[in-house]
């Protein structure tokens, strides 16, 4: 979260703006994940129909076309966030219901998760009495253990550090319940400490791969760049992160060179990463077990609706949605369909 921005910075972000209209996006088929089988055109095959996935429809839309093009319809404003979520800083779509996402506030708020329906209704509010919200900034999905093919756990990222004051950050893992039957309090949480090898980094984005490896994508320093770090999730232990690459946001668009990276979500089924920064968002094909390959891939700008401060984005079964920081912030959804 950014608690104070200079007037000139606000003008700059306003001038670049979030992109209200839908538009075509054209990822290069050569950028598709290295593990995916490809046909003669170089376009990866759609997922096998009998493989477990909550997002096969999205994979087919992104991958199953010879020219590698897709179209986004939106934004559709499906509702607004409740008053209990004035500073949404992380969301992830529920595995139980594609029209529900989990969310949290950032620093200064209680250690709680909220399950929110697309229309903005609160379906669950879960307190974590054993945890502290030092600066929760991201929410991701990943496996609960080595045998979990459903990616049934939520990972809460206490990874924010506006003042670059902390030598380490924390990630908490909790098995997702059905939002409509979730408890009001939970203490069955595992926690891991992550240590940066090269000094404190303010971080607002991370994803989890199918092996349970955490991939942190930093916000700053430096501004306008993403630094990629990784470490396995080891409950109850402190693990030093491995630094991989530094990626300039100017590769998305020139104005992004003075922005900051704030959110991400990984679709491991088809190797798709979506990222959010102040003023825009991007999509890229990556190897879902080697996120450092983001440095080698094209970053394609994708549209976002207008919002005051965008710090949360997540895949859905047919596209993505995003939410900003504000009381009654619009819940905005884009849906993917093959281009004509």
C-alpha positions in Angstrom: 0.0 0.0 0.0 1.1 3.6 -0.6 -0.2 5.8 2.1 1.0 9.1 0.6 1.7 10.0 -3.0 3.0 13.4 -4.2 0.7 15.6 -6.2 2.9 15.2 -9.3 2.8 11.4 -9.0 -0.9 11.4 -8.8 -1.1 13.5 -11.9 1.2 11.1 -13.7 -0.8 8.1 -12.8 -4.1 9.9 -13.7 -2.6 10.8 -17.1 -1.7 7.3 -18.0 -5.0 6.0 -16.6 -6.5 2.6 -16.4 -7.7 1.5 -19.8 -11.5 1.5 -19.8 -12.4 -0.1 -23.1 -11.8 -3.7 -24.0 -9.2 -4.4 -26.7 -7.5 -7.2 -28.6 -4.4 -8.7 -27.0 -1.9 -10.7 -29.1 0.6 -12.8 -27.2 3.2 -14.4 -29.4 2.6 -18.1 -29.6 6.3 -18.6 -29.2 6.0 -17.2 -25.7 3.8 -20.1 -24.6 5.0 -22.2 -21.7 8.0 -24.4 -22.5 6.4 -27.5 -21.0 3.2 -27.3 -23.1 2.9 -29.5 -26.2 2.6 -27.5 -29.4 1.1 -28.1 -32.8 2.7 -27.4 -36.2 2.0 -23.7 -35.8 3.8 -23.4 -32.5 0.6 -22.7 -30.6 0.3 -24.9 -27.5 -2.5 -27.5 -27.3 -5.5 -26.8 -25.2 -5.6 -28.8 -21.9 -6.6 -32.4 -21.9 -10.3 -32.7 -21.2 -9.8 -35.3 -18.4 -7.1 -33.3 -16.5 -8.2 -31.6 -13.3 -8.6 -27.8 -13.8 -11.0 -25.1 -12.7 -9.9 -23.0 -15.6 -9.9 -25.1 -18.7 -12.2 -22.6 -20.5 -9.7 -19.8 -20.0 -6.8 -22.0 -21.1 -8.6 -22.8 -24.3 -9.3 -19.2 -24.9 -5.7 -18.2 -24.4 -4.1 -21.1 -26.3 -6.4 -22.9 -28.7 -6.1 -20.6 -31.7 -3.6 -20.7 -34.6 -2.9 -17.0 -34.5 -2.6 -16.8 -30.7 -5.1 -13.9 -30.5 -7.9 -13.4 -28.0 -10.4 -10.7 -27.3 -11.5 -9.3 -23.9 -15.1 -8.1 -23.2 -15.3 -5.6 -20.4 -15.1 -4.1 -18.0 -18.3 -5.4 -16.5 -18.9 -3.9 -13.0 -20.5 -6.8 -11.1 -20.7 -5.0 -7.8 -18.8 -3.0 -5.2 -16.7 -3.9 -2.2 -18.2 -3.8 1.3 -17.3 -1.1 3.8 -15.3 -3.7 5.7 -12.8 -3.8 2.8 -11.6 -0.2 2.4 -8.0 -1.2 1.4 -8.2 -4.3 -0.7 -4.6 -5.4 -1.4 -5.0 -9.0 -2.5 -7.6 -11.2 -4.1 -7.8 -14.7 -5.5 -10.8 -16.6 -7.0 -12.4 -19.3 -4.9 -11.9 -22.8 -6.2 -15.5 -23.6 -5.0 -17.2 -20.8 -7.0 -15.9 -18.8 -9.9 -18.2 -15.9 -8.9 -16.5 -15.6 -5.5 -13.1 -14.2 -4.5 -11.2 -14.1 -1.2 -9.7 -10.7 -0.2 -8.0 -8.9 2.6 -7.1 -5.4 3.7 -3.5 -4.3 4.2 -1.6 -2.8 7.1 -3.6 -1.1 9.9 -6.4 -3.7 9.7 -7.1 -6.9 11.4 -5.8 -10.3 10.3 -8.9 -11.4 8.4 -9.9 -12.9 5.1 -13.2 -12.1 3.4 -15.1 -14.2 0.9 -16.9 -11.8 -1.5 -19.5 -12.6 -4.1 -19.3 -10.9 -7.5 -22.2 -8.6 -6.5 -20.2 -7.4 -3.4 -22.0 -9.5 -0.8 -19.9 -10.8 2.0 -20.2 -14.6 2.2 -17.6 -15.2 4.9 -15.3 -13.2 7.3 -12.6 -15.3 8.9 -10.4 -14.0 11.7 -6.9 -15.4 12.3 -6.1 -14.8 16.0 -2.6 -16.3 15.9 -1.5 -14.0 13.0 -0.6 -10.3 12.7 -1.3 -8.1 9.7 2.0 -6.3 9.6 1.3 -5.4 6.0 -0.7 -8.1 4.1 -0.3 -7.3 0.4 -1.1 -10.4 -1.7 -3.2 -13.5 -1.7 -2.4 -16.5 -3.9 -3.5 -20.1 -4.5 -1.2 -23.1 -4.3 -0.9 -26.7 -3.2 -1.4 -27.7 0.5 1.3 -30.5 0.1 3.1 -32.5 -2.5 0.0 -34.6 -3.3 -2.4 -31.7 -3.8 -3.3 -31.4 -7.4 -6.3 -29.1 -6.7 -4.2 -26.2 -5.3 -6.5 -26.2 -2.4 -4.7 -23.8 -0.1 -4.7 -20.0 0.2 -1.3 -18.3 0.7 -1.5 -14.9 2.6 1.5 -12.6 1.9 2.6 -10.5 4.8 5.2 -9.1 2.4 4.7 -5.3 2.3 7.5 -3.0 3.5 6.9 0.6 2.5 9.9 1.8 4.5 12.2 -1.0 3.5 12.7 -1.7 7.1 12.3 -5.5 7.4 15.0 -8.1 6.7 12.4 -10.8 6.2 8.7 -11.2 5.3 6.1 -13.9 6.0 3.7 -16.1 4.1 0.9 -18.0 5.7 -0.8 -21.1 4.3 -4.4 -22.1 5.0 -6.7 -24.7 3.4 -9.6 -23.0 1.7 -13.0 -23.9 3.0 -16.2 -23.6 1.0 -16.9 -19.8 1.4 -20.6 -20.5 2.2 -19.6 -22.7 5.2 -16.4 -21.1 6.3 -15.6 -20.7 10.0 -15.6 -17.2 11.7 -12.1 -17.9 13.2 -9.2 -20.2 12.2 -5.9 -21.1 13.8 -5.0 -24.0 11.5 -2.4 -21.9 9.7 1.2 -22.7 8.7 3.7 -19.9 8.4 7.1 -19.5 6.7 9.6 -16.7 7.0 11.5 -15.5 3.9 14.7 -13.6 4.0 15.9 -11.3 1.2 19.6 -12.0 0.3 20.3 -8.4 -0.7 18.4 -6.1 1.6 14.8 -5.2 2.3 12.3 -5.0 -0.6 8.8 -3.7 -0.6 6.7 -6.5 -2.2 3.0 -6.6 -3.1 2.9 -9.6 -5.5 3.7 -13.2 -5.3 2.5 -16.5 -6.8 2.9 -20.2 -5.9 3.8 -22.9 -8.4 2.6 -26.5 -8.4 5.6 -27.6 -6.4 4.8 -25.1 -3.6 7.6 -22.7 -4.5 6.9 -19.1 -3.7 7.8 -16.6 -6.4 8.0 -13.0 -5.1 7.7 -10.1 -7.5 8.8 -6.9 -5.9 7.4 -3.4 -6.0 10.5 -1.4 -5.1 13.3 -0.6 -5.0 13.9 0.2 -7.8 10.7 1.9 -9.0 9.6 0.8 -12.4 11.2 -2.6 -12.1 10.2 -6.1 -10.9 12.8 -8.2 -9.1 12.0 -11.9 -9.1 12.9 -14.0 -6.1 11.9 -17.6 -5.1 12.0 -20.0 -2.1 10.2 -23.2 -1.1 7.5 -22.9 1.5 8.9 -24.4 4.6 6.5 -24.1 7.6 8.1 -22.9 10.8 11.5 -22.1 9.1 13.3 -19.1 7.8 14.5 -19.5 4.2 16.7 -17.2 2.2 15.2 -16.2 -1.1 17.1 -16.8 -4.3 17.3 -13.7 -6.6 16.7 -14.5 -10.4 16.1 -11.5 -12.6 15.2 -7.8 -12.7 12.6 -6.8 -15.3 11.8 -3.2 -16.3 8.1 -2.4 -16.5 8.9 -0.2 -19.5 8.7 -3.4 -21.5 4.9 -3.2 -21.1 4.6 0.5 -22.0 6.8 3.6 -21.5 4.7 5.2 -18.8 5.0 2.0 -16.6 8.7 2.9 -16.2 7.7 5.3 -13.4 5.0 3.0 -11.9 5.2 0.2 -9.3 4.1 -3.4 -9.5 1.3 -4.3 -7.1 -0.3 -7.7 -7.8 -0.1 -10.9 -9.8 -1.8 -14.2 -10.4 -0.5 -17.4 -12.0 -2.5 -19.8 -14.1 -0.2 -22.9 -13.9 -2.5 -25.0 -16.2 -1.5 -23.0 -19.2 1.4 -21.0 -18.0 -0.3 -17.6 -17.9 0.8 -14.8 -15.6 -1.3 -11.6 -15.1 0.3 -8.6 -13.4 -1.0 -5.3 -12.1 0.8 -2.0 -11.7 -0.4 1.5 -11.0 -2.0 2.6 -14.3 -2.4 -0.8 -16.1 -1.9 -4.5 -16.3 -0.1 -7.1 -18.4 -0.3 -10.7 -19.5 2.6 -13.1 -20.3 3.2 -16.7 -21.0 5.7 -18.2 -18.6 7.1 -21.6 -17.7 4.8 -22.1 -14.6 7.7 -23.9 -12.7 10.3 -21.3 -13.7 8.9 -17.9 -13.2 12.3 -16.3 -14.0 11.4 -17.0 -17.6 9.2 -13.9 -17.3 12.4 -11.9 -18.1 12.5 -13.7 -21.5 8.9 -13.3 -22.5 6.9 -10.5 -24.1 4.7 -8.5 -21.7 1.4 -7.7 -23.3 -0.7 -4.8 -22.0 -4.3 -5.8 -21.2 -7.2 -3.5 -20.3 -8.3 -2.5 -16.9 -11.2 -0.4 -15.7 -10.8 3.0 -14.0 -10.0 2.8 -10.3 -8.3 4.9 -7.7 -5.4 2.6 -6.7 -5.2 -0.9 -8.2 -3.5 -3.4 -6.0 -5.4 -6.7 -6.6 -6.0 -8.9 -9.7 -6.9 -12.5 -10.2 -7.8 -15.0 -13.0 -11.3 -16.3 -13.3 -12.5 -19.3 -15.3 -13.0 -17.1 -18.4 -10.8 -14.1 -17.8 -9.8 -11.9 -14.9 -11.1 -9.4 -12.4 -9.6 -6.6 -10.4 -10.4 -4.4 -7.4 -9.0 -1.1 -6.2 -8.4 0.4 -2.8 -11.5 2.4 -1.8 -14.7 2.1 0.2 -17.3 0.8 -2.3 -14.6 0.1 -5.0 -16.0 -1.4 -8.2 -15.5 -5.1 -8.8 -14.5 -5.1 -12.5 -14.4 -8.2 -14.7 -13.1 -9.0 -18.2 -14.0 -12.1 -20.1 -11.9 -13.7 -22.7 -13.2 -15.0 -26.0 -11.5 -16.1 -29.2 -11.1 -13.3 -31.7 -13.3 -13.3 -34.8 
